[in-house]
Amino acid sequence: MIVLENREFEASVFAKDCPLAVPVEITAEEGGGLTLLVYSFCVGIAREFEERFSADPLRDAAIGWLRDELSGKMLSLGYDECDIESYPLYDYRPDRLDGDAVLPGCEIIATLDGEKWEDLPLDEFVLDPADPADRMAVIREDGRIVCYAGINDISEEDGCCELTVECEEAWRRRGYGASCTVLLADHLLRLGRSVQYVTSHLNEPSVKCAERAGFVRRRSVFPFVFRKSGVDDGEFFDFT
């Protein structure tokens, strides 16, 4: 299935001279099914891609063909490099959460007043104590947070809570990430919220964390990310 990207959003990418553009995004369901989210000028390429590769859209030959077909169009618009090494992204959803993975001392918190991540305030998360769904699951060692599962604020607006999990290096491989993931996911599900866990196929520890917690992969998402010619990496921003 081909879905056109929002035309206003597509126009804004080029009007604002954005350093990143995503002319095609593949979503391949685990049980079969393919969706292509495309810019308006890529519909013909997307149709041919469907005809050629719908049975196995993420195989190397399919990805290489689509990159090559898109590269000519994007180069004419000033985008000269396509990032395909970090993708696909795996979209996990809770199946049977492993309650045994929740460790003693793992807890749900409603505020972050004075909390720090190593030496930095955890100010990327803004928790609303009045909203029971706006919570974090944490584990503390020596009186400070060393592992957490939080919610991507943007995802809440989309109606599905995407979990963000982090653990300090010294405390990894102890099950802390899976513990926080299970506790927060269970809390959100009890409130009737949808939950997802998205990670790169390259991030093996994160994949293991999701699966240890009792999540299963539902789909793979492969955005074809093109970069603006002559823009340094340091100027790139998250396109999601």
N, C-alpha and C positions, 0 to 999 in steps of 0.2 A: 504494500500500500504506500502511495506517495502522498505526503502532506506538505503543503506549502508553508514555509516560514511566514510569520506575520509580516505583511508588506511594510508596515511602518518601521518595525524593528530592522528589517533588511535594509531599508533606505537609510536608516540612522547609522548603520555600520559604515557605509561609504560616505555619508554626508559629514560624519564626525571624524573621518579618516582614522578609524580604529586600528590599532596595531594587530589585532587578531580578527579573523573572519572564519565562519564555519558554514561553508556552502552546502554541505551534506552531513547529516548525522544518521548513522545506521542504528536501529534498535532491533536486535535479533532475540526473539523469545526462546526460552529453553525448550518448550514443547512444540516449536515450530511457529512460524509467523514472522513477518518482516515489515518494518515501517521505515520509510526514508523521509526525513524532515529536510526539505531542500529550499534553497533560494530559487526565485522565479526563473532565472536564466539557466538552471541546472536540471529542469524537468526532463528534457530529452535524454540527458546522460543517465538520470535516475531510471527512466523507463528501460533503457538498454541494459542497465545493471540488473534490474529485476529479471529481465528475460534470460540473461546469461548466468546469473549467480544466485538466484533466490533459494536454491536448494542448500547452499553452503556459503552464505554471504561473507563470512569472516575468514575464509581460507586465504592464503597468501596471494594466490592468483587474482582473486576478487579484489582484495585491497590494493594490490599493485595496479590493476587495470583502472580502478576508480581514481586513484591518486593521479595517474598519468592523464586521464581524461579531464580532470578538474584543473590540473596544473596550468594548461594553456590559457584557460579562461581567467584564472586568478592572476596569472602573470600580467595579463593585459590590464588588470585593475591595480597592479602595483604590489601584489603579494607573491613573493618568490620562494617561499619555503613551506613545506607541508610537514607537520609533526604527526607521525603515525607510530612512533616507538613506544609511547606511553599508554597506548590504547590496545584493546578495549577496556572499558570500565565494567566491573561486575556489579549488578544491582541485586542485592540480597534482601529477602523478606523473612520475617520470623516464621518458623514452622513449629517445631516443638522445642521451646526454650528449655535449656538444661538448668533447672533450679539448683542442682548439686554444684554447679559452677560458681555460685555466689559464695564468696568467702566471708568469714567473720570480719567485721569492721567495715565492710562495704556498705555505704549508706546513701540515701537520697538527700540532697540539700536544696534549699529554696533561695538562698542568697549567697553572694560571693564577696561580701564586705571584708576587705582586708586579705582575701585569699590570694596567694601568689603561685605561679607556675615557675619553678626554679626561682629566678630573681625578678620575674616580670609579673605584673598584675594580670589576673585572668579576665581582662577587660574585653576580650573578643566575644564573651557571652554576657548578655544582659538578662538576668533572671527576674521574673515578676512574681513575687511571693503570693500575689492574689490570684495567679493563674496556676491551678494544680498541675497543668501539663507542662509548665515551664520550669523544669527541674534538671539537675545533674546528678549522676551517680559517681561517687568518689571513693577512693581509698587513700588514707593518710598514713604516713610513716614519719616518726619524729615530729609530730604535730603539724605537718603540712601535706598538701595534696601531692601525691606522686603518680596517680593514675585517675583518669576521669572518662566518662562518657557524657557528652552534651548533645545539644540539638542545633543543627545548622539553622540559623534564624530565617534565612531566605526560604528554606524548605517548608517552614510552617505556613508561609503564605500560599504555598502550592497545595496545602491540605495533607501533606505526608511528612512526618517527622524524620529527617535524615540524621542518623547518629554520627557523631564525630568522636573518635576514641584516640586517646594519647596516653602513653606511659613513659615515665622517665627511664632512661637507658639502664640505670643500675637496678631497676625493679622489674625488668622484663623477663619473660619466660617463666613467670610464676602464676599465670592465670588471672592476673589482675585485670587485663583488658576484657576478657570474656566475662569476668565477674560483673564489672560495671555495665557491660553491654546487656547482659541478661536482666540485671536489676532495673535499669532504666527502661528497657523495652517492655518488660512486664508491667511496670508502672503505667506506661503510656497506653498499652493495650487494654488494661483494666479501665482506663478512662474513655475507651472507644476510639482512640487515635490510630491512624495508620502509621506504620514504622518501616523505614528502609535503611539499609547499610550499603553504601556505595564505596568501592575501592578499585584501584588499578589492578590489572592482572599481574603487574610486576611486583606488587606489594604483598609478598608471600606471608609475612607475619600478620598483616591485616586480614587476608583471606582466611588464614587459620583461626584468627580470633572470631570472625563471623561464624564460621562453621562449628567451632567449639561451642559457641553460645547457643547454637540450635537454629541458625539462619540457613536458608537454602537459596541458591542462585536462581532467579526468575528470568533474567534477561541480561544481555550484554549490549552496551552502548558504545558506539565507535564514532566520535566526532572527527571530521576531517578539518583539522585546525591549520589554517594558513596564516603566515606571518608577513607583516608589512615589510617591504624592501627597505633596507637602510636603517631599521629601528633596532637599537641595542636591546639585548635580552633584559637588561635591567629596567627597561621602560614597559615591558609587557605587563598586562594585568589579567586577572582571572576572567575568562570569557563566560563562565557559567553564571 
